[in-house]
Amino acid sequence: MVRWNGAKAFGFIKSDQTPADIFFHIRDFSGAPVPTEGLQVGFDEIHVGGKGPRAMQVRPLNDEQNPSNQRPPGRPPRADQPNRRAPARAASGRRASETASQAQPNSLVMALMLVWLVLLVAGALTGRFTWFVLPAAFGLNLVTFYTYWQDKHAARQGAWRIKEDTLHLLGLAGGWPGAWFAHQILRHKSSKQAFRAVYWATAILNTAALLAWVALPWFQR
């Protein structure tokens, strides 16, 4: 536990598996001692929209290691004392399944990104647009990534957020590859299903429009 605000009854946990500090509230904490900075805890991690990671079922690790909390071999667990290690194993299983489920979409977006890049180069080679489009596209994606970072920083500071429509417009204009890298590196807007659905729509529409523009002379023949 890296931070604890006793007056407001919330704190943050540092985990090697998550870049951002993980928020938790006192109502999600159980066991003794009371939360203090430096306390080693176990927890289940969830993601709620664009608000960043949150810890549930936070408990001190010394509770799990205390012999008084362990039942003798062969004795079934009591109804009022469930196995404390089960939530941690369940959380690990969920993280593994989420990683496996994300592998296929990530491979699809990388393939779409390759098609998008080939279309940009092909359009420049065939004269459909000038070579200036290539550095402009690169610059747009840098701006998109920075905008995502700014929105995540604002979310952690409780400041004014950037509208999701603005993020989608940047993606539709051609910044969707930069948005994807922001999802992966910053872990921002990576678990909100409604946002991800619109993101995929902007990526496909932008690539389809680029394909139509580059291939238009062949269709007119």
VOVEXVO-918658 format. One record per residue: y, z, x of N, C-alpha, C in turn. Coordinates in Angstrom, 1 decimal. Layout:
N
[node [Y; Z; X]; [Y; Z; X]; [Y; Z; X]] ...
This chain:
221
[node [-1.2; 0.0; 0.9]; [0.0; 0.0; 0.0]; [1.2; 0.0; 0.9]] [node [2.1; -1.0; 0.7]; [3.2; -1.1; 1.7]; [4.5; -0.6; 1.1]] [node [4.6; -0.6; -0.3]; [5.9; 0.0; -0.9]; [5.5; 0.7; -2.2]] [node [6.2; 1.8; -2.4]; [6.0; 2.6; -3.7]; [7.4; 3.1; -4.1]] [node [7.7; 2.8; -5.4]; [9.0; 3.3; -6.0]; [8.6; 4.3; -7.0]] [node [8.7; 5.6; -6.7]; [8.3; 6.6; -7.6]; [9.2; 6.7; -8.8]] [node [10.5; 6.4; -8.6]; [11.4; 6.5; -9.8]; [11.1; 5.5; -10.8]] [node [10.7; 4.3; -10.4]; [10.4; 3.2; -11.4]; [8.9; 3.0; -11.6]] [node [8.1; 3.8; -10.9]; [6.6; 3.8; -11.1]; [5.9; 2.5; -10.8]] [node [6.3; 1.8; -9.8]; [5.6; 0.6; -9.4]; [5.7; 0.5; -7.9]] [node [4.8; -0.4; -7.4]; [4.7; -0.6; -5.9]; [4.1; -1.9; -5.6]] [node [3.9; -2.2; -4.3]; [3.3; -3.4; -3.8]; [2.2; -3.1; -2.8]] [node [1.2; -4.0; -2.8]; [0.1; -3.9; -2.0]; [0.0; -5.1; -1.1]] [node [-0.3; -4.9; 0.2]; [-0.5; -6.0; 1.2]; [-1.9; -6.3; 1.3]] [node [-2.3; -7.6; 1.2]; [-3.7; -8.1; 1.3]; [-3.8; -9.2; 2.3]] [node [-4.8; -9.3; 3.1]; [-5.0; -10.4; 4.1]; [-5.3; -11.7; 3.4]] [node [-5.8; -11.6; 2.1]; [-6.2; -12.8; 1.4]; [-5.1; -13.4; 0.6]] [node [-3.9; -12.7; 0.5]; [-2.8; -13.2; -0.4]; [-1.5; -13.1; 0.5]] [node [-0.8; -14.2; 0.7]; [0.4; -14.2; 1.5]; [1.5; -13.3; 0.9]] [node [1.7; -13.3; -0.4]; [2.7; -12.5; -1.0]; [2.3; -11.1; -1.3]] [node [3.2; -10.1; -1.2]; [2.9; -8.7; -1.6]; [2.5; -8.7; -3.1]] [node [1.5; -7.9; -3.4]; [0.9; -7.9; -4.8]; [1.5; -6.7; -5.6]] [node [2.0; -7.0; -6.7]; [2.7; -6.0; -7.5]; [1.7; -5.2; -8.3]] [node [1.9; -3.8; -8.5]; [1.1; -3.1; -9.5]; [2.0; -2.0; -10.1]] [node [1.6; -1.5; -11.3]; [2.3; -0.5; -12.0]; [1.4; 0.8; -12.0]] [node [2.1; 1.9; -12.2]; [1.4; 3.2; -12.2]; [0.3; 3.2; -13.3]] [node [0.5; 2.5; -14.4]; [-0.5; 2.6; -15.4]; [-1.8; 1.9; -15.0]] [node [-1.7; 1.0; -14.0]; [-2.9; 0.4; -13.5]; [-3.6; 1.1; -12.3]] [node [-3.1; 2.3; -12.0]; [-3.6; 3.1; -10.9]; [-4.4; 4.3; -11.4]] [node [-5.6; 4.5; -10.8]; [-6.4; 5.6; -11.2]; [-6.9; 6.3; -10.0]] [node [-7.2; 7.6; -10.1]; [-7.7; 8.4; -9.0]; [-6.7; 9.2; -8.3]] [node [-7.1; 9.9; -7.3]; [-6.2; 10.7; -6.5]; [-6.4; 10.4; -5.0]] [node [-5.3; 10.5; -4.2]; [-4.0; 11.1; -4.5]; [-3.1; 10.2; -5.2]] [node [-1.9; 10.6; -5.5]; [-0.9; 9.8; -6.2]; [-0.6; 8.6; -5.2]] [node [0.0; 7.5; -5.7]; [0.4; 6.4; -4.8]; [1.4; 6.8; -3.8]] [node [1.1; 6.4; -2.6]; [2.0; 6.6; -1.5]; [1.9; 5.4; -0.5]] [node [3.0; 5.2; 0.2]; [3.0; 4.1; 1.2]; [2.0; 4.4; 2.3]] [node [1.2; 3.3; 2.6]; [0.1; 3.5; 3.6]; [-1.2; 3.8; 3.1]] [node [-1.3; 4.1; 1.7]; [-2.6; 4.5; 1.1]; [-3.5; 3.2; 1.0]] [node [-4.7; 3.3; 1.5]; [-5.7; 2.2; 1.4]; [-6.3; 2.2; 0.0]] [node [-6.2; 1.1; -0.7]; [-6.6; 1.0; -2.1]; [-7.5; -0.3; -2.3]] [node [-8.3; -0.2; -3.3]; [-9.1; -1.4; -3.8]; [-8.4; -1.8; -5.1]] [node [-8.6; -3.1; -5.5]; [-7.9; -3.6; -6.7]; [-8.5; -4.9; -7.1]] [node [-8.2; -5.3; -8.3]; [-8.5; -6.6; -8.8]; [-7.2; -7.4; -8.9]] [node [-7.2; -8.6; -8.4]; [-6.0; -9.4; -8.3]; [-6.0; -10.5; -9.4]] [node [-4.9; -10.6; -10.1]; [-4.7; -11.6; -11.2]; [-3.4; -12.3; -10.9]] [node [-3.2; -13.5; -11.5]; [-1.9; -14.2; -11.5]; [-1.4; -14.4; -12.9]] [node [-0.2; -14.0; -13.2]; [0.4; -14.1; -14.5]; [1.5; -15.1; -14.5]] [node [1.3; -16.3; -14.9]; [2.4; -17.3; -15.0]; [3.0; -17.5; -13.6]] [node [4.3; -17.6; -13.5]; [5.0; -17.8; -12.3]; [5.5; -16.5; -11.7]] [node [5.0; -15.3; -12.1]; [5.5; -14.1; -11.7]; [4.9; -13.6; -10.4]] [node [4.0; -14.3; -9.8]; [3.3; -13.9; -8.6]; [2.1; -13.0; -8.8]] [node [1.4; -12.6; -7.8]; [0.2; -11.9; -7.9]; [0.4; -10.5; -8.4]] [node [-0.6; -10.0; -9.2]; [-0.5; -8.6; -9.7]; [-1.9; -7.9; -9.5]] [node [-1.9; -6.7; -9.2]; [-3.1; -5.9; -9.0]; [-3.4; -5.1; -10.3]] [node [-4.7; -5.1; -10.7]; [-5.2; -4.3; -11.8]; [-6.3; -3.4; -11.3]] [node [-6.5; -2.3; -12.0]; [-7.6; -1.3; -11.6]; [-7.4; -0.9; -10.2]] [node [-6.2; -0.5; -9.8]; [-6.0; 0.0; -8.5]; [-6.6; 1.4; -8.3]] [node [-7.3; 1.6; -7.2]; [-7.9; 2.9; -7.0]; [-8.0; 3.1; -5.5]] [node [-7.8; 4.4; -5.0]; [-7.8; 4.7; -3.6]; [-9.2; 4.4; -3.1]] [node [-9.3; 3.9; -1.8]; [-10.6; 3.6; -1.3]; [-11.4; 4.8; -1.0]] [node [-10.7; 6.0; -0.7]; [-11.4; 7.2; -0.4]; [-12.2; 7.7; -1.6]] [node [-11.8; 7.2; -2.9]; [-12.5; 7.6; -4.1]; [-13.9; 6.9; -4.0]] [node [-13.9; 5.6; -3.6]; [-15.1; 4.9; -3.5]; [-16.0; 5.4; -2.4]] [node [-15.4; 6.0; -1.4]; [-16.2; 6.4; -0.2]; [-16.6; 7.9; -0.4]] [node [-16.1; 8.6; -1.4]; [-16.4; 10.0; -1.5]; [-17.8; 10.2; -2.0]] [node [-18.6; 11.0; -1.2]; [-20.0; 11.2; -1.6]; [-20.2; 11.8; -3.0]] [node [-19.2; 12.6; -3.5]; [-19.3; 13.3; -4.8]; [-19.3; 12.3; -5.9]] [node [-18.7; 11.0; -5.6]; [-18.7; 10.0; -6.6]; [-19.9; 9.1; -6.6]] [node [-20.8; 9.3; -5.7]; [-22.0; 8.5; -5.6]; [-23.2; 9.2; -6.3]] [node [-24.0; 8.5; -7.1]; [-25.1; 9.1; -7.8]; [-26.3; 9.1; -6.9]] [node [-27.3; 10.0; -7.1]; [-28.5; 10.0; -6.3]; [-29.3; 8.8; -6.6]] [node [-30.1; 8.3; -5.6]; [-31.0; 7.1; -5.9]; [-31.8; 7.3; -7.1]] [node [-31.9; 6.2; -7.9]; [-32.8; 6.2; -9.1]; [-32.2; 6.8; -10.3]] [node [-31.0; 7.5; -10.2]; [-30.4; 8.0; -11.4]; [-29.4; 7.0; -12.0]] [node [-29.5; 6.7; -13.3]; [-28.6; 5.7; -13.9]; [-27.2; 6.2; -14.0]] [node [-26.2; 5.3; -13.9]; [-24.8; 5.8; -14.0]; [-24.5; 6.4; -15.4]] [node [-23.7; 7.5; -15.4]; [-23.3; 8.1; -16.6]; [-22.3; 7.2; -17.3]] [node [-22.2; 7.3; -18.7]; [-21.3; 6.5; -19.5]; [-19.9; 6.7; -19.1]] [node [-19.5; 8.0; -18.7]; [-18.2; 8.3; -18.4]; [-17.8; 8.1; -16.9]] [node [-18.8; 7.7; -16.1]; [-18.6; 7.4; -14.7]; [-19.2; 6.1; -14.3]] [node [-18.5; 5.0; -14.7]; [-19.1; 3.6; -14.4]; [-19.0; 3.4; -12.9]] [node [-19.8; 2.4; -12.5]; [-19.9; 2.1; -11.0]; [-18.5; 1.5; -10.6]] [node [-17.9; 2.2; -9.6]; [-16.6; 1.8; -9.2]; [-16.6; 0.6; -8.4]] [node [-17.7; 0.2; -7.8]; [-17.8; -1.0; -7.0]; [-17.9; -2.3; -7.8]] [node [-18.3; -2.2; -9.1]; [-18.5; -3.3; -9.9]; [-17.3; -4.2; -10.1]] [node [-16.1; -3.6; -10.4]; [-14.9; -4.4; -10.5]; [-14.6; -5.2; -9.3]] [node [-14.7; -4.6; -8.1]; [-14.4; -5.3; -6.9]; [-15.3; -6.5; -6.7]] [node [-16.6; -6.3; -7.0]; [-17.5; -7.4; -6.8]; [-17.2; -8.5; -7.8]] [node [-16.8; -8.1; -9.1]; [-16.5; -9.1; -10.1]; [-15.2; -9.8; -9.7]] [node [-14.2; -9.1; -9.0]; [-13.0; -9.8; -8.6]; [-13.4; -10.8; -7.5]] [node [-14.3; -10.4; -6.6]; [-14.6; -11.4; -5.5]; [-15.3; -12.6; -6.1]] [node [-16.2; -12.4; -7.1]; [-16.8; -13.5; -7.7]; [-15.9; -14.4; -8.4]] [node [-14.8; -13.9; -9.0]; [-13.8; -14.7; -9.7]; [-13.0; -15.5; -8.7]] [node [-12.7; -14.9; -7.5]; [-12.0; -15.6; -6.5]; [-12.8; -16.8; -6.0]] [node [-14.1; -16.5; -5.8]; [-15.0; -17.6; -5.3]; [-15.1; -18.7; -6.3]] [node [-15.2; -18.4; -7.6]; [-15.3; -19.4; -8.6]; [-14.0; -20.2; -8.7]] [node [-12.8; -19.5; -8.6]; [-11.6; -20.2; -8.6]; [-11.4; -21.2; -7.5]] [node [-11.9; -20.7; -6.3]; [-11.8; -21.6; -5.1]; [-12.6; -22.8; -5.3]] [node [-13.8; -22.7; -5.8]; [-14.7; -23.8; -6.1]; [-14.1; -24.8; -7.1]] [node [-13.5; -24.2; -8.2]; [-13.0; -25.0; -9.2]; [-11.8; -25.8; -8.8]] [node [-11.0; -25.3; -7.8]; [-9.8; -26.0; -7.3]; [-10.2; -27.1; -6.3]] [node [-11.4; -27.0; -5.7]; [-11.7; -28.0; -4.7]; [-11.7; -29.4; -5.2]] [node [-12.2; -29.7; -6.5]; [-12.2; -31.0; -7.0]; [-10.8; -31.5; -7.3]] [node [-9.9; -30.7; -8.0]; [-8.5; -31.2; -8.3]; [-7.8; -31.5; -7.0]] [node [-8.0; -30.7; -5.9]; [-7.3; -30.9; -4.7]; [-7.8; -32.2; -4.0]] [node [-9.0; -32.5; -4.1]; [-9.5; -33.8; -3.5]; [-8.9; -35.0; -4.3]] [node [-8.8; -34.8; -5.6]; [-8.2; -35.9; -6.5]; [-6.7; -36.1; -6.1]] [node [-6.0; -35.0; -6.0]; [-4.6; -35.2; -5.7]; [-4.4; -35.7; -4.3]] [node [-5.3; -35.4; -3.3]; [-5.2; -36.0; -2.0]; [-5.4; -37.5; -2.1]] [node [-6.4; -37.9; -2.9]; [-6.7; -39.3; -3.0]; [-5.5; -40.0; -3.7]] [node [-4.9; -39.4; -4.7]; [-3.7; -40.0; -5.4]; [-2.6; -40.1; -4.4]] [node [-2.4; -39.1; -3.6]; [-1.3; -39.1; -2.6]; [-1.5; -40.2; -1.6]] [node [-2.8; -40.5; -1.2]; [-3.0; -41.6; -0.3]; [-2.7; -43.0; -1.0]] [node [-3.0; -43.1; -2.3]; [-2.7; -44.3; -3.0]; [-1.1; -44.5; -3.1]] [node [-0.5; -43.4; -3.4]; [1.0; -43.4; -3.4]; [1.6; -43.8; -2.1]] [node [1.1; -43.3; -1.0]; [1.7; -43.6; 0.3]; [1.4; -45.1; 0.6]] [node [0.2; -45.6; 0.3]; [-0.1; -47.0; 0.6]; [0.8; -47.9; -0.3]] [node [1.1; -47.5; -1.5]; [2.0; -48.3; -2.3]; [3.4; -48.4; -1.8]] [node [3.9; -47.2; -1.2]; [5.2; -47.2; -0.6]; [5.3; -48.2; 0.6]] [node [4.3; -48.1; 1.4]; [4.2; -49.0; 2.6]; [4.1; -50.5; 2.2]] [node [3.2; -50.7; 1.2]; [3.0; -52.1; 0.7]; [4.3; -52.6; 0.1]] [node [5.0; -51.8; -0.7]; [6.2; -52.3; -1.3]; [7.3; -52.6; -0.2]] [node [7.3; -51.8; 0.8]; [8.3; -52.1; 1.9]; [7.9; -53.4; 2.7]] [node [6.6; -53.6; 2.9]; [6.1; -54.8; 3.6]; [6.3; -56.1; 2.8]] [node [6.2; -56.0; 1.5]; [6.3; -57.2; 0.7]; [7.8; -57.4; 0.2]] [node [8.7; -56.5; 0.6]; [10.1; -56.7; 0.2]; [10.4; -56.3; -1.2]] [node [9.5; -55.5; -1.8]; [9.9; -55.0; -3.2]; [11.0; -54.0; -3.1]] [node [11.1; -53.3; -2.0]; [12.2; -52.4; -1.8]; [12.4; -52.3; -0.3]] [node [13.5; -51.7; 0.2]; [13.8; -51.7; 1.6]; [13.0; -50.5; 2.3]] [node [13.0; -50.6; 3.6]; [12.3; -49.5; 4.3]; [13.0; -48.2; 4.2]] [node [14.2; -48.2; 3.7]; [14.9; -46.9; 3.6]; [14.2; -46.0; 2.5]] [node [13.4; -46.7; 1.7]; [12.7; -45.9; 0.6]; [11.8; -44.9; 1.2]] [node [11.1; -45.2; 2.4]; [10.2; -44.3; 3.0]; [10.8; -43.0; 3.5]] [node [11.9; -43.0; 4.3]; [12.5; -41.7; 4.6]; [13.1; -41.0; 3.4]] [node [13.6; -41.8; 2.4]; [14.2; -41.2; 1.2]; [13.1; -40.4; 0.5]] [node [11.9; -41.0; 0.4]; [10.8; -40.3; -0.3]; [10.4; -39.1; 0.5]] [node [10.4; -39.1; 1.8]; [10.1; -38.0; 2.6]; [11.1; -36.9; 2.4]] [node [12.4; -37.3; 2.4]; [13.4; -36.3; 2.1]; [13.4; -35.7; 0.7]] [node [13.0; -36.5; -0.3]; [12.9; -35.9; -1.6]; [11.8; -34.9; -1.7]] [node [10.7; -35.1; -1.0]; [9.6; -34.2; -1.0]; [10.0; -32.9; -0.3]] [node [10.8; -33.0; 0.8]; [11.3; -31.8; 1.4]; [12.2; -31.0; 0.5]] [node [13.0; -31.7; -0.2]; [13.9; -31.0; -1.2]; [13.1; -30.3; -2.3]] [node [12.0; -31.0; -2.8]; [11.1; -30.4; -3.8]; [10.5; -29.2; -3.3]] [node [9.9; -29.2; -2.1]; [9.3; -28.0; -1.5]; [10.3; -26.9; -1.4]] [node [11.5; -27.2; -0.9]; [12.5; -26.1; -0.8]; [12.8; -25.6; -2.1]] [node [12.9; -26.4; -3.2]; [13.3; -25.9; -4.5]; [12.2; -25.0; -5.0]] [node [10.9; -25.3; -4.8]; [9.9; -24.4; -5.2]; [10.0; -23.0; -4.4]] [node [10.3; -23.1; -3.1]; [10.4; -21.9; -2.3]; [11.6; -21.1; -2.9]] [node [12.7; -21.7; -3.2]; [13.8; -21.0; -3.7]; [13.5; -20.3; -5.1]] [node [12.7; -21.0; -5.9]; [12.3; -20.4; -7.2]; [11.4; -19.2; -7.0]] [node [10.5; -19.3; -6.1]; [9.6; -18.2; -5.8]; [10.3; -17.0; -5.2]] [node [11.3; -17.3; -4.4]; [12.1; -16.2; -3.8]; [12.9; -15.5; -4.9]] [node [13.5; -16.3; -5.8]; [14.2; -15.8; -6.9]; [13.4; -14.9; -7.8]] [node [12.1; -15.4; -8.0]; [11.2; -14.6; -8.9]; [10.9; -13.2; -8.2]] [node [10.7; -13.2; -6.9]; [10.4; -11.9; -6.3]; [11.6; -11.0; -6.2]] [node [12.8; -11.6; -6.2]; [14.1; -10.8; -6.1]; [14.6; -10.5; -7.5]] [node [14.0; -11.0; -8.6]; [14.5; -10.8; -9.9]; [15.8; -11.5; -10.2]] [node [16.1; -12.6; -9.4]; [17.3; -13.4; -9.5]; [17.1; -14.5; -10.5]] [node [18.2; -15.4; -10.7]; [18.2; -16.5; -11.6]; [17.2; -17.5; -11.2]] [node [16.3; -17.9; -12.1]; [15.2; -18.8; -11.8]; [15.6; -20.3; -12.0]] [node [14.9; -21.2; -11.3]; [15.1; -22.6; -11.5]; [14.2; -23.0; -12.7]] [node [14.8; -23.9; -13.6]; [14.1; -24.3; -14.8]; [12.9; -25.1; -14.4]] [node [11.8; -24.9; -15.2]; [10.6; -25.7; -14.9]; [10.8; -27.2; -15.2]] [node [11.7; -27.6; -16.1]; [12.1; -29.0; -16.3]; [12.6; -29.6; -15.0]] [node [13.4; -28.8; -14.3]; [14.0; -29.4; -13.0]; [12.9; -29.6; -12.0]] [node [11.9; -28.7; -11.9]; [10.8; -28.9; -11.0]; [10.0; -30.2; -11.4]] [node [9.8; -30.3; -12.7]; [9.0; -31.5; -13.2]; [9.8; -32.8; -12.9]] [node [11.1; -32.8; -13.1]; [11.9; -34.0; -12.9]; [11.8; -34.4; -11.4]] [node [11.8; -33.4; -10.5]; [11.7; -33.7; -9.1]; [10.3; -34.4; -8.8]] [node [9.3; -33.9; -9.5]; [8.0; -34.5; -9.3]; [7.9; -35.9; -9.9]] [node [8.5; -36.1; -11.0]; [8.5; -37.4; -11.6]; [9.2; -38.4; -10.8]] [node [10.3; -38.0; -10.1]; [11.1; -38.9; -9.3]; [10.3; -39.3; -8.0]] [node [9.2; -38.6; -7.7]; [8.5; -38.9; -6.5]; [8.3; -37.7; -5.6]] [node [8.7; -36.5; -6.0]; [8.5; -35.4; -5.2]; [7.2; -34.6; -5.5]] [node [6.3; -35.1; -6.3]; [5.1; -34.4; -6.6]; [4.2; -34.1; -5.4]] [node [4.1; -34.9; -4.4]; [3.4; -34.4; -3.2]; [3.9; -33.2; -2.6]] [node [5.3; -33.1; -2.5]; [5.9; -31.9; -2.0]; [5.6; -30.7; -2.9]] [node [5.6; -30.9; -4.2]; [5.3; -29.9; -5.1]; [3.8; -29.4; -4.9]] [node [2.9; -30.3; -4.7]; [1.5; -29.9; -4.4]; [1.4; -29.0; -3.2]] [node [2.1; -29.3; -2.1]; [2.1; -28.5; -0.9]; [2.7; -27.1; -1.2]] [node [3.7; -27.1; -2.1]; [4.3; -25.8; -2.5]; [3.3; -25.0; -3.3]] [node [2.5; -25.6; -4.1]; [1.5; -24.9; -4.9]; [0.5; -24.2; -3.9]] [node [0.1; -25.0; -2.9]; [-1.0; -24.5; -2.0]; [-0.4; -23.5; -0.9]] [node [0.7; -23.8; -0.4]; [1.2; -22.9; 0.7]; [1.9; -21.7; 0.1]] [node [2.8; -21.9; -0.9]; [3.6; -20.8; -1.4]; [2.8; -20.0; -2.5]] [node [1.7; -20.6; -3.0]; [1.0; -20.0; -4.1]; [1.9; -19.8; -5.3]] [node [2.8; -20.8; -5.6]; [3.8; -20.8; -6.7]; [3.5; -21.8; -7.7]] [node [3.4; -21.4; -9.0]; [3.1; -22.3; -10.1]; [1.7; -22.9; -9.9]] [node [0.8; -22.2; -9.2]; [-0.5; -22.8; -8.9]; [-1.6; -22.4; -9.9]] [node [-1.3; -21.4; -10.8]; [-2.3; -20.9; -11.7]; [-1.9; -21.0; -13.2]] [node [-0.7; -21.5; -13.4]; [-0.2; -21.6; -14.8]; [-0.6; -23.0; -15.4]] [node [-1.6; -22.9; -16.3]; [-2.3; -24.1; -16.7]; [-1.4; -25.1; -17.4]] [node [-0.4; -24.6; -18.2]; [0.5; -25.6; -18.9]; [1.4; -26.3; -17.9]] [node [1.8; -25.6; -16.9]; [2.7; -26.2; -15.9]; [1.9; -27.2; -15.1]] [node [0.6; -26.8; -14.7]; [-0.2; -27.7; -13.9]; [-0.5; -29.0; -14.7]] [node [-0.7; -28.9; -16.0]; [-0.9; -30.1; -16.8]; [0.2; -31.1; -16.8]] [node [1.5; -30.6; -16.9]; [2.6; -31.4; -16.8]; [2.8; -32.0; -15.4]] [node [2.5; -31.1; -14.4]; [2.6; -31.6; -13.0]; [1.7; -32.8; -12.8]] [node [0.4; -32.8; -13.3]; [-0.5; -33.9; -13.2]; [0.1; -35.2; -13.9]] [node [0.7; -34.9; -15.0]; [1.3; -36.1; -15.8]; [2.4; -36.7; -14.9]] [node [3.3; -35.9; -14.3]; [4.3; -36.5; -13.5]; [3.8; -37.2; -12.3]] [node [2.7; -36.7; -11.7]; [2.1; -37.4; -10.5]; [1.5; -38.7; -10.9]] [node [0.8; -38.8; -12.0]; [0.2; -40.0; -12.5]; [1.2; -41.0; -12.9]] [node [2.2; -40.6; -13.7]; [3.3; -41.5; -14.1]; [4.1; -42.1; -13.0]] [node [4.4; -41.3; -12.0]; [5.2; -41.8; -10.9]; [4.3; -42.8; -10.1]] [node [3.1; -42.5; -9.8]; [2.2; -43.4; -9.1]; [2.0; -44.7; -9.9]] [node [1.8; -44.6; -11.2]; [1.6; -45.8; -12.0]; [2.8; -46.7; -12.1]] [node [4.0; -46.1; -12.1]; [5.3; -46.8; -12.1]; [5.4; -47.5; -10.8]] [node [5.1; -46.8; -9.7]; [5.2; -47.4; -8.4]; [4.2; -48.6; -8.2]] [node [3.0; -48.5; -8.7]; [2.0; -49.5; -8.7]; [2.5; -50.7; -9.5]] [node [3.1; -50.5; -10.7]; [3.6; -51.6; -11.5]; [4.7; -52.4; -10.8]] [node [5.6; -51.6; -10.1]; [6.7; -52.3; -9.5]; [6.2; -53.1; -8.3]] [node [5.3; -52.6; -7.5]; [4.8; -53.3; -6.3]; [4.0; -54.5; -6.7]] [node [3.2; -54.4; -7.8]; [2.3; -55.4; -8.2]; [2.9; -56.4; -9.2]] [node [4.1; -56.2; -9.6]; [4.8; -57.1; -10.6]; [4.8; -58.5; -10.2]] [node [5.1; -58.9; -9.0]; [5.0; -60.4; -8.7]; [3.7; -61.0; -8.9]] [node [2.6; -60.3; -8.7]; [1.3; -60.9; -8.9]; [1.0; -61.0; -10.4]] [node [1.5; -60.1; -11.2]; [1.3; -60.3; -12.6]; [2.1; -61.4; -13.2]] [node [3.2; -61.8; -12.6]; [4.0; -62.9; -13.1]; [3.5; -64.3; -12.7]] [node [2.6; -64.3; -11.8]; [2.1; -65.6; -11.4]; [1.1; -66.2; -12.4]] 
